[in-house]
Amino acid sequence: ITRVFLPAAIIILIYCDCARRIWSTTVLRQSSIRSNRDVKIRKRVTLMVCTSAIVFLMCWLPNEIYFTLINFGLARLESVGHRSAKTLIILNSCLNPFIYFATNSKYRLAIRQAF
């Protein structure tokens, strides 16, 4: 619980608070034209980071749940569940470039230029 679940809950709470602060309407009303652009950039970065964190948690959480079940003797090592959890971990690394491509215009432009 202290190794994964508690830190995951703290990360989710922090990202939710950051998103709430950035997307609050009072920030948008009080901003000038230049700071309005900064707010839009912050929103995009927050969206990218939150999306990456959620995908990370979704891919790693089954592995942590599985090993918690192994410690309690409710699952076996080297079963289909173990292989599936490991596949999700690898999938996380494969999904990150797509997340960045979908949420970051500079990354999208650089990838297009590379190809």
KOLKELO-283189 format. One record per residue: x, y, z of N, C-alpha, C, CB in turn; residue in three letters. Coordinates in steps of 0.1 Angstrom, whole numbers, plus 5000, padded with zeros to 4 digits. Glycine has a CB too. Example, Ala and Ser with C-alpha at 12.3 -4.5 7.8 and 13.67 -1.06 7.14 Angstrom:
residues 2
513249435078512349555078513249675078511349555090ALA/512849785071513749895071512950005079514149945057SER/
This chain:
residues 115
500849885000500050005000500950125000499150005012ILE/501950135008502850255009503750264997503650245021THR/503950154989504850164978504150214965505450024975ARG/502950184963502250214951500950294953502050094942VAL/500050234961498750284961498650424968497850194969PHE/499350444979499450574985500050684976500150564998LEU/501250654970501750754961500850784949503150704956PRO/500250674944499350694932498150794936498750564927ALA/497650764948496550854953496950994955495950804966ALA/498251014960498751154962498951224948500051144970ILE/499551144939499751204925498351244919500451104916ILE/497351164920496051194914495551324921495051074916ILE/495651334934495051444941495851574937495251424956LEU/497151564935497951684931497651724917499451654932ILE/497551634908497151664894495751724893497251544885TYR/494851674901493451724901493451874906492551634910CYS/494251894917494352034922494952124912495152034935ASP/496052084905496652164895495752194884497952094889CYS/495052094879494052114868492952214873493451984864ALA/492452194885491352284890491852424891490952234904ARG/493052444895493652584896493852644882494952584904ARG/494352564873494552624860493252654852495452524852ILE/492352564853491052574846490052664853490552444843TRP/490352714864489352804871489052924863489852834886SER/487852974864487453084855488053214861485953094855THR/488353224873488953344879490253374873489053344894THR/491053274870492353294864492253344850493153164864VAL/491253294842491053344829490553484828490053244822LEU/489653524838489153664838490153764841487953664848ARG/491053734850492053824855493353834846492453794869GLN/493353754836494653754828494553854816494853614822SER/495753894813495953984801496153894789497154084803SER/496353964777496453884765497753794766496553974753ILE/498853844770500053764771499853654781501253854775ARG/499353684793499153574803498053484799498953634817SER/497153524791496153434785496753324777495053514777ASN/497853364769498553264761499253174770499553334752ARG/499853224781500553134791499553044797501253224802ASP/498353084800497352994806497052884797496053074810VAL/496952914784496652804774497752704773496352874760LYS/498952754774500152664774500152574786501452744773ILE/499852634797499752564810498752454809499552654822ARG/497552494803496452394802496952274794495252454796LYS/497652304782498052194774499052104781498652244761ARG/500052164788501052084795500352004806502152184801VAL/499452064813498751994824497951874818497752084831THR/497351894807496651784800497551674797495851834788LEU/498751704791499651604787500251524799500851674779MET/500551604810501051534821500051444828501651644831VAL/498851494829497751424835497451294827496451504837CYS/497351304814497151194806498251094807496951234791THR/499451134807500551044809500550974822501951114807SER/500251044833500150984846499050884847499951094857ALA/497850914841496750824842497050694834495450894836ILE/497650704823498050594815499050514823498550624801VAL/500050574829501050514837500450434848502050614842PHE/499450494855498850424866497950304861497950514874LEU/497350324850496450214844497350094840495650264833MET/498550124835499350014830500149944842500350074820CYS/500550024852501349964863500449904874502250064868TRP/499249964876498449914887498049764887497150004887LEU/497749714875497449564875498649484880497049524861PRO/499849524876501049454881501149464896502349514874ASN/500949574902501049594916499949514923500949744920GLU/498749514918497649434924498049294923496349464917ILE/498549244912498949104910499949064920499449084896TYR/501049144922502049104932501549114946503249194930PHE/500549204949499949204962499249074964499049324963THR/498549024954497748894955498748784957496948874943LEU/499948784951500948684952501448684967502148704942ILE/501648804973502148814986501148754996502448954990ASN/499848764993498848705002498548554998497548785001PHE/499248504988499048364984497748344976498948274996GLY/497248444970495948434962496248414947495148544965LEU/497448424943497848414929499148344928497848554921ALA/499448284916500648214913501548304904500448084907ARG/502848294907503848354898503948274885505248364905LEU/504248344874504348284861503048224856505448174861GLU/501948304858500648254852500348354841499548254863SER/499148334835498648424825498448564830497348374819VAL/498048584842497848714849499248784850497248694862GLY/500248714853501548764854502048824841502548664860HIS/501848734831502348784817501448904812502148664807ARG/500248904815499349014811499749144818497848984814SER/500049134831500549254838501849304832500649224853ALA/502749214829504049254823503849314809505049134823LYS/502949264802502649324789502049464790501649234781THR/501249494800500749624802501849724805499749624813LEU/502849674813504049764816504749804803504949694826ILE/504949704795505649734782504749824773505949604774ILE/503449804774502549884766502650034770501149834768LEU/502850054783502950194788504050274780503250194803ASN/505150204778506250274771505950294756507550194772SER/505150204751504750224737503650334735504150084732CYS/502850354745501750454744502250594746500750424754LEU/503350614753503850754756504050834744505150744764ASN/504750794733504850874721503550914715505650804711PRO/502550834716501250864710500550974719500350734709PHE/500750964732500151064741500751194738500351024756ILE/502051204737502751324734502351384721504251304735TYR/502251294711501751334697500351394698501851214688PHE/499551334706498151384706497951514714497251274712ALA/498851534724498651654733499651764732498651604747THR/500751744724501751844723502051884708503051794729ASN/501752004705501852044691503252054686501152184689SER/504252094695505652104691506151964689506452174702LYS/505851864697506251724695505651674682505751644707TYR/504351704679503751664667504451714655502251704667ARG/504851844655505551904644506951834642505652054646LEU/507651814653508951754652508851614646509651754665ALA/507851534650507651394645507351404630506551324653ILE/506451494626506151504612507351544604505051614610ARG/508251634609509451674602510451554601510051794609GLN/510451474611511351354611510951254601511351294625ALA/509651244598509251144588509051214575507851084592PHE/
